[in-house]
Amino acid sequence: MKAEASLAGLRILVVEDEMLVAMLVEDLLLSEGCEVVGPVASVAGALALVQKGGLDGAVLDVNLGSETVFPVADALAQADVPFVFVTGYGPSGLNEAHRDRVTIQKPFNIDNFVGELAQGLGESTSR
Amino acid sequence: MGNGLTTSPAAPDFRALFEAAPGAYLVLAPDLTIVAVNESYLSATHTRRADILGRVLFEVFPDNPDDPAADGVRMLGDSLKRVLRFRRPDSMAVQKYDIPLTEDPADGFEERYWSPVNTPVLDDAGEVAWIIHRVEDVTGLVARDRLNAETERLAVEQQRVIDRLRQANVELAQSQAAHRVSEQRFRVAVEAITDIVWTTDSQGLLVGEQPGWCAFTGQTQEECQGVGWSAAVHPDDAGATIVAWSAAVAGQQDYVFEHRVRRHDGVWRVMAVRGRPVRGEGGAVREWVGVHTDITEARRSEERRKLLLDELNHRVKNSLATVQSIALQTLGSAESPDAFNRDFNERLLALSHTHNLLTRSDWVSASLADVITQELDPYRNPDRERVSLRGDEIHLGPKAAVALGMALHELAANAARHGALSNNVGFVDVFWEQRRDDLGARSLRLTWTESGGPPVAEPQRRGFGLRLIERGLAHELDAAAELSFRPAGLACVIDFPLREVAQ
């Protein structure tokens, strides 16, 4: 059973270094009634927002140019905030600690995006 | 002469002398009947005087009927005829003339060789009165000749054997020389290839000289013997290596493995190992020969290749996602299918232009002037007098170049459609300069100022272009972008921090 979209009202952090992709993710989240936090393109910027708290979930691009998003993932996991990865690499690009997280492939299957996101955030919260 | 002869010196007893003469004598009448014979002859021919006197010679001594080649009778007969005719002594060649074992020829013959001389004794009238037939039994001599001949034959045979041995020796030497050449070639090949060739005994223990291994690892010959070589294998790999090697030796199977080996300079090198049993004629393993190949560089370039491929995949996927984003957002704000086609097409080309610039520098940087020129070119009039580009030489990293390129495209497209470039008199001034704040941090300010276009009003809705400039640039470049919809013309000021970029 695919989790049906119930993302309205959630505060979602978007970490994505590709400007146009970030704008698309933002669009998709806004159309679901989410409140978008960010988007931010760097680990430092993202960590600052995680620290502020109040997040219901996060969409993390794995590769942020010269850095990877894993410190942000670690911080979110510690704060018990669910998140999904977004990458062009597939799960092989993930490190051990986060191998089981839902990974959304680039480019997006727009029809499935919200479902995958809801599933990823739901699974994460239910842990 | 104390030989017991009783006759006086004045009158020798010729009969006695004849009888005692050491030679073997037979006296024949001209009709070849035997008239006298001495003891030597009788004893040499196993005959008795009484049996032969008065008989014709050839009756007494016929040819050996068992010897088809016997020609004694003919030869002797010829000789005697010559004596009778020429009245001169006639020496015969050594003659095979077999002698009957008894008086009855049926009892068989004894093989004998004779050297006969027939000498005529002439009467007063000069006619042949008697013939003295003297024979010397040369059977012994012939036997010796035969022995000599046999010895000679053996010597020749021996020589032939010696020659053959010598030839074989020469061939062996040649083959050894060829072997040496081949061995030398092998040795040079072993030295020339960078691989390490090693040998072990049948039990898989390293024995003897191992120049390749010792040179590579710096181990001494003594250190590497047996399983001493494993000390140069990485501790994490050594156990598995021994297990695999032992299994190969036990199973007499090819050994294929990979492990790290410490080079003489202490650097760990990744080695591919191959070992193979060498079997003797009976099929039993005689020894093992193996090769270590340093595949560190191959591995490294393989990893680099994989990394590049990953990077390429990442870029392609990101580019696709970017195009997807442009398409979806263009679709969201397009007023008609034609407008979508036009806007989407232009935005794709804008993105592609900046990619081209970046590709020229191996995706390291692009000149800001080039980025701006590329994005404005499609919208400039032919004489190019209505756009002014002024600014410092600045190099942007890939992300800044792409983001700024897209933003400038949106500004240019908007100007061409609604602003200063939509009529024949409007003007666009683009100016940029590098700044430094009190702390020395570099930043860039770019101002876009339109004038002479149709009157400008605040837009009803925020389209893709505006959003990209106001929100996108902020996100991508930490930029502060301010758009002013002044009636005289649109103005845009973009401030963003400059990061150090390789040129």
Boltz contact constraints between the chains, C-beta under 6 A:
constraints:
  - contact:
      token1: [A, 18]
      token2: [B, 318]
      max_distance: 6.0
  - contact:
      token1: [A, 18]
      token2: [B, 322]
      max_distance: 6.0
  - contact:
      token1: [A, 19]
      token2: [B, 403]
      max_distance: 6.0
  - contact:
      token1: [A, 19]
      token2: [B, 472]
      max_distance: 6.0
  - contact:
      token1: [A, 19]
      token2: [B, 475]
      max_distance: 6.0
  - contact:
      token1: [A, 19]
      token2: [B, 476]
      max_distance: 6.0
  - contact:
      token1: [A, 20]
      token2: [B, 322]
      max_distance: 6.0
  - contact:
      token1: [A, 20]
      token2: [B, 325]
      max_distance: 6.0
  - contact:
      token1: [A, 21]
      token2: [B, 321]
      max_distance: 6.0
  - contact:
      token1: [A, 21]
      token2: [B, 322]
      max_distance: 6.0
  - contact:
      token1: [A, 21]
      token2: [B, 325]
      max_distance: 6.0
  - contact:
      token1: [A, 22]
      token2: [B, 475]
      max_distance: 6.0
  - contact:
      token1: [A, 23]
      token2: [B, 325]
      max_distance: 6.0
  - contact:
      token1: [A, 23]
      token2: [B, 472]
      max_distance: 6.0
  - contact:
      token1: [A, 24]
      token2: [B, 325]
      max_distance: 6.0
  - contact:
      token1: [A, 39]
      token2: [B, 475]
      max_distance: 6.0
  - contact:
      token1: [A, 63]
      token2: [B, 314]
      max_distance: 6.0
  - contact:
      token1: [A, 88]
      token2: [B, 314]
      max_distance: 6.0
  - contact:
      token1: [A, 88]
      token2: [B, 317]
      max_distance: 6.0
  - contact:
      token1: [A, 88]
      token2: [B, 318]
      max_distance: 6.0
  - contact:
      token1: [A, 106]
      token2: [B, 317]
      max_distance: 6.0
  - contact:
      token1: [A, 106]
      token2: [B, 321]
      max_distance: 6.0
  - contact:
      token1: [A, 107]
      token2: [B, 320]
      max_distance: 6.0
  - contact:
      token1: [A, 107]
      token2: [B, 321]
      max_distance: 6.0
  - contact:
      token1: [A, 107]
      token2: [B, 324]
      max_distance: 6.0
